[in-house]
Amino acid sequence: VVVLQIAYSQKHDNFMAEMIANLSKLELEAEFNNLAEEWRAETGMLSLVTQKSMHPAYQKIISMGRPVVPLILRDLEQKPDHWFWALRAITGDNPVESQQRSQMKLMAQAWIQWGKENGYEW
């Protein structure tokens, strides 16, 4: 499933990048908020992060690429949630240290600090 999702994502990167470039900041934010709300509503009862991360709305957020990173970081700062997979997939980075794993608040803090250090504003 992951391999298929990655292949699908790579095929549509150019298309999605073009589409996102045409969206205004407000449209991008509205689309992100709608997808995030859908994702939360439909995965809130799931306990496995892999199941949450494979949800179509979550995968659409990942496919939106770097323009949504500030939106994810803002969301993470306001209410820590399982955005770590998406951030890692989009940025190719992972600032979470091994001793922080499985501690959502510490993982969120690591990503928020990473965002600030990398010039993201939200």
Sequence and secondary structure as in RCSB ss.txt:
>XXXX:A:sequence
VVVLQIAYSQKHDNFMAEMIANLSKLELEAEFNNLAEEWRAETGMLSLVTQKSMHPAYQKIISMGRPVVPLILRD
LEQKPDHWFWALRAITGDNPVESQQRSQMKLMAQAWIQWGKENGYEW
>XXXX:A:secstr
 HHHHHHHHHHHHHHHHHHHHHS HHHHHHHHHHHHHHHHHHHTT   HHHHHTSHHHHHHHHT GGGHHHHHHH
HHHS  S HHHHHHHHS     GGGTT HHHHHHHHHHHHHHTT   
